[in-house]
Amino acid sequence: MKAWRIGSFGIEKLEMAELAVPKPGPGQVLVKVHAVSLNYRDLLMVKGHYNPKLARPRIPCSDGAGEVVEVGEGVSSLKAGDRVAGIFMQNWLAGAPTQAKQKGALGGDIDGMLAEYVALPEQGVVRLPEALSFEEAATLPCAGVTAWNALLSAHVKPGDTVLIQGTGGVSIFALQFAKLLGARVLAISGHDEKLERAKRLGVNQGCNYRAVPEWSDWVLQQTGGEGVEAVIEVGGAATLPQSLKAARVGGTVTQIGVLTGVEQVFQIVPILHKQLNIKGIYVGSRADFESMNRAVESTGLRPVVDRVFELGAAREALATLEAGVHFGKVVIRVAA
């Protein structure tokens, strides 16, 4: 089978290998991968910025969808032909996170999904919403579950206002899920055309942060000086100070991404004075994934796929993600 592997760090050094198709052991299923979606973590992993000590060679990418083609001894809940996706952390099945549960992340701790076949534990996959294509379903394991978990952690309810940053995978999922929950959504982006597209998906008001660098003031204007109930914070060091300002008293900032870096002088005063909840979000559990899938299936939500690349063009797909020109998710088709 064909598989991409990280041997040396760098997009240009990602290598295609010919490997044996894995055999499912006891309690495992063999999945024929049809599609893989890219996350910013995958880009950082390939470039060596996420974990410079990554054990190599390593098959990258946490998010993939496909069909079960063989089951190992003792597997009872799945059969050949079932459409499934791997869960991000293979050991986090339910409940609160622990250090042990956060081990076994696909494409990092263990080999990921950018291969024609993968063998995973029976409990390490979930069934896909029936209406979704493999390309759409491949976007769910990290970006979808992260956005779902962030909104539930912030206790978003009808009438609340949610702020999203940019129009990448997590932010667009957060927009879609926030609208399902009955929330008003504000968005910031550096591109007017992306804001217009986001409005067609349900964004109520948008702000170009290149034209309005102090976008937190704009958020306060949009909320009568109160601020938002929840900030889906994907920027990191450069955006967190304004996110704290944009949140209302008692609001929640869900810290998810580090697109602008991690080094900063942390601001204590607004957290204290506004009694803010700062919640780190690191994807979610298998139970979170299944809960999200029920919401996707019952509402007919369709993930937003921006571009689909073929398996041989994985480097080009990662370069597209790095350039930040996408809206929603970048996907690699592994098999038709």
Secondary structure as GFF3:
##gff-version 3
##sequence-region A 1 336
A	DSSP	beta_strand	2	5	.	.	.	ID=ss1
A	DSSP	three_ten_helix	11	13	.	.	.	ID=ss2
A	DSSP	beta_strand	15	18	.	.	.	ID=ss3
A	DSSP	beta_strand	28	37	.	.	.	ID=ss4
A	DSSP	alpha_helix	40	47	.	.	.	ID=ss5
A	DSSP	beta_strand	63	71	.	.	.	ID=ss6
A	DSSP	beta_strand	83	86	.	.	.	ID=ss7
A	DSSP	beta_strand	117	121	.	.	.	ID=ss8
A	DSSP	three_ten_helix	122	124	.	.	.	ID=ss9
A	DSSP	beta_strand	125	127	.	.	.	ID=ss10
A	DSSP	alpha_helix	134	137	.	.	.	ID=ss11
A	DSSP	pi_helix	140	144	.	.	.	ID=ss12
A	DSSP	alpha_helix	145	153	.	.	.	ID=ss13
A	DSSP	beta_strand	161	165	.	.	.	ID=ss14
A	DSSP	alpha_helix	169	180	.	.	.	ID=ss15
A	DSSP	beta_strand	184	189	.	.	.	ID=ss16
A	DSSP	alpha_helix	192	201	.	.	.	ID=ss17
A	DSSP	beta_strand	205	208	.	.	.	ID=ss18
A	DSSP	alpha_helix	215	222	.	.	.	ID=ss19
A	DSSP	beta_strand	228	233	.	.	.	ID=ss20
A	DSSP	alpha_helix	240	246	.	.	.	ID=ss21
A	DSSP	beta_strand	247	255	.	.	.	ID=ss22
A	DSSP	alpha_helix	269	273	.	.	.	ID=ss23
A	DSSP	beta_strand	277	280	.	.	.	ID=ss24
A	DSSP	alpha_helix	286	299	.	.	.	ID=ss25
A	DSSP	beta_strand	305	310	.	.	.	ID=ss26
A	DSSP	three_ten_helix	311	313	.	.	.	ID=ss27
A	DSSP	alpha_helix	314	323	.	.	.	ID=ss28
A	DSSP	beta_strand	329	333	.	.	.	ID=ss29
###
